[in-house]
Amino acid sequence: MNVMTPTPAIAEPEALVALRQDLAAAFRICHRFGWSESVGNHFSAAVSPDGRKFLLNPRWQHFATIRASDLLLLDADNPDVMNGPNAPDPSAWTIHGTVHRLLPEARVVLHCHSPYAVALACLKDPTMLPLDNNTARFFGRIGYDLDFGGIADAAEEGERIAGMMRGKSVLVMGNHGVSVAGETVADAFEDLYFFEKAAQTMILTLSTGKPLAVLSDEIAKATSDGWGPYRGMAERHFAYLKSCLDREDPSYRD
């Protein structure tokens, strides 16, 4: 009797496994911070040097449940994936697929509707003013897309968003939310974390109705540049947040 044995799965490179685990952890941490929204929003990470192959969360899976193995490995040049049974969310494909294809330097792209970032995005003028260390951190690094047109599922929407993100690490999406790009998951998540804190400062300061003590461009730029030597904070912070997951629910690594 011939016994058929299953074909073993092809092992992924160690770096890809680690990237999957970091991105899965980012979803879980985002939810714990109260920044998830139902089963929507999307995080992605480029796998290939040209950005065209990238990881993306499955359609309508809650952030709190995402595991490394759940992440879809997609090819931005293969739109046929949208016709399959495991198709990603159309807006995620439109935005993240286009951004990774047109901006290969955007290695990780995190998009969510964190409360204070959304509040800022809903102002007629959502400019992040340099008021303190955190708000000045983003001086000169923010793009603003104020042409909200509903759910972004058309190719031209993705192209416009990619154009607005070119040369920037943060995109304030008017009447919508925020997208952050970084070289690593830790870098992108750290900017997402500090942008939400900066947006909170903006909203709370504006709520006083009193005049704002806005820093000069020179001081703001010096403050932003001064964050450079502290980049290692991102890895340490993200490692701590992952250690909390590892103690309480390490299933994100699966």
C-alpha positions, 0 to 999 in steps of 0.5 A, a space after each residue: 500500500 502506498 502512503 502519501 505523505 504531505 509535502 512539507 511547507 517551505 520554510 521562510 527565511 529567518 528575517 521574513 519570520 521575524 518581520 511577520 512576528 513584529 508586524 503581528 505584534 504591532 496589530 496586537 499592541 495597537 489594539 491594546 492602546 485602543 487604536 483599533 476599529 472594529 475589523 478595519 484598518 491595515 498595516 503592511 511591510 515590504 518584503 522585497 527590495 523594490 517594495 512590490 512584495 509585501 505583507 498585509 493583514 487579511 480582510 476583516 480580521 480583528 487586530 487582537 487575533 492576528 498571528 504572524 502566519 495570518 499575514 498575506 504575502 502579496 505582489 503589488 504587480 498581481 491584481 488577480 489576487 483580488 479575484 481569489 477567495 483570500 483577497 485582501 480588503 480593496 482599500 488596503 490593496 489600493 493604498 498599501 499596494 500602491 504605496 509599496 509599489 511607488 515608494 519602495 523606501 516606505 518599508 513599513 506602512 501603518 494606518 489606523 484611526 487613533 482618536 487624537 490623530 482623527 480629531 486633528 485630521 478633522 480640523 479645517 487646518 490639521 497642521 501639526 504645530 511645533 509646541 513641545 518636544 513631541 509635536 516638534 518631532 514631526 516638523 517637516 516630516 508630515 504630508 497632508 492629504 485634504 481631498 477626502 473622497 470616501 473609502 479609498 478603493 480607486 487606483 487614483 486614490 492610491 496614487 495620490 496618497 503615495 504622492 502625498 507621502 513621498 519624502 514624508 514619514 507621516 501622512 495626515 489624511 483629512 477627515 480620516 486618520 493617519 498613516 505612518 511609514 518607517 524603515 522597520 516595524 519598530 520605527 514606524 510604530 514609535 512614530 505612530 505612538 508619538 504622533 498620537 501623543 503629539 495630536 493629543 497635545 494639539 487637541 488639548 491645547 486648542 481646547 483651552 481657547 488660549 493663544 498657543 506658544 508656537 516654536 519658531 521654525 529654527 527651534 522646531 527644526 533643531 528639536 526635530 533633528 535632535 530626535 535623531 540620536 534617540 532613534 534606538 528608543 524605538 527598538 527598546 520600546 517595541 521590544 518592551 511592548 513585545 515582552 508584555 505580549 510574550 508574557 500574556 499571549 505569545 500567540 502572535 508569533 505563531 
